């Protein structure tokens, strides 16, 4: 992966924690220009957490960049890798409320919302719930948790393009359930494994789930990304949170985020989508674009990851454009 398209690394000038109820404490940080244009980076997963690379999509001279870890992941507590984890208060609508609490806590009147993959779903849900406080949307790798999207990636469609990694993904299921019959729901099967009390069951399941995503997120395979996603604690939290959201279809009505674009139609927006995105195929971005032609749609030669050169270049171009306009 290359990061030459991004701004140089910067360090936060401020960080802290936000208590959001239900025993959850969220990590947040700010970098860039304290007097700059406010933007919040909404990370993917859910459960992926934020990191130093995510600060670099924004001109630090022009932007006040807010990053945070969503419930259960990153530096937020409690962590979803804990043995007694309870995710009942970790839903899309809790996260929408958390974002609004964060905005108010940071004293921000209006902000740009930037999100990719699951972050695009949460950004859309938040903007549709609070359109008056969103100045612009920058969205990448569109994901709306429709059943067809989940089925494609976790029940066999994407397997045709990465068979060796699909075998690794299925291995924990086959160990637990034997030969998988036609129509077997792998998301539901993984739910049993990931929340099994035995670490000998849930830890390898977490790594298999998470490395499937890492191995298929870039146009050219990245061993470094797979290695990063193989950390057992990170992998377990990531897999548990994702699976929890997916078995509940994100607590959305089917097609809700695309059907709800009228609420955000007037918000300036850029949609960046990789043509060869395996986890979040381009058809979802196209469906959103058709419902929302006012948004600037950019289909590029890339896979899924925000660090793909063609995607990173378009994302930085979008944030630069919005910074100049303001």
JOCORHU-V141228 format. One line per field, one symbol per residue. ss: DSSP state (@ for helix, = for strand, . for the rest). psi: psi as a letter, one per 20 degrees, with the letter a starting at -180 (. if undefined). Layout:
# JOCORHU-V141228
ss: ???
psi: ???
This chain:
# JOCORHU-V141228
ss: .............========..=========....======.........@@@@@@.....======........=..............@@@@@@@@@@@@@@.....======.@@@@@@@@@@@@.@@@=======......@@@@@@@@...@@@@.@@@@@@@@@@@@@@@........@@@@@@@@@....@@@@@@@@@@@@@@@@@.......@@@@@@@..@@@@@@@@@@@@@@@@.@@@....@@@@@@@@@...=======.......@@@@@@@@@@....=====........@@@@@@@@@@@@@@@@@.
psi: qqjhirqqqqqqiqraqppjrkjpppprrqrcohjappqpporadqjhrrrhhiijjpoihhqoopqqprpircjqqqqiiqhkpojhknrghghghgghggghhjkpgqqqpoqqchhhghgggghhhlhijogrpoqqmppjkqhhgggghikhgihiimhhhhghhighghhhiapprpjpohggghggghjqiohighghggggghhggghjiqgppohgggggiipggggggggggggghhijkjkqqpjghhhjihhjhippqpoppphkoghnqihghgggghhmihqopoprnrchqhipghggghghhghgghghh.
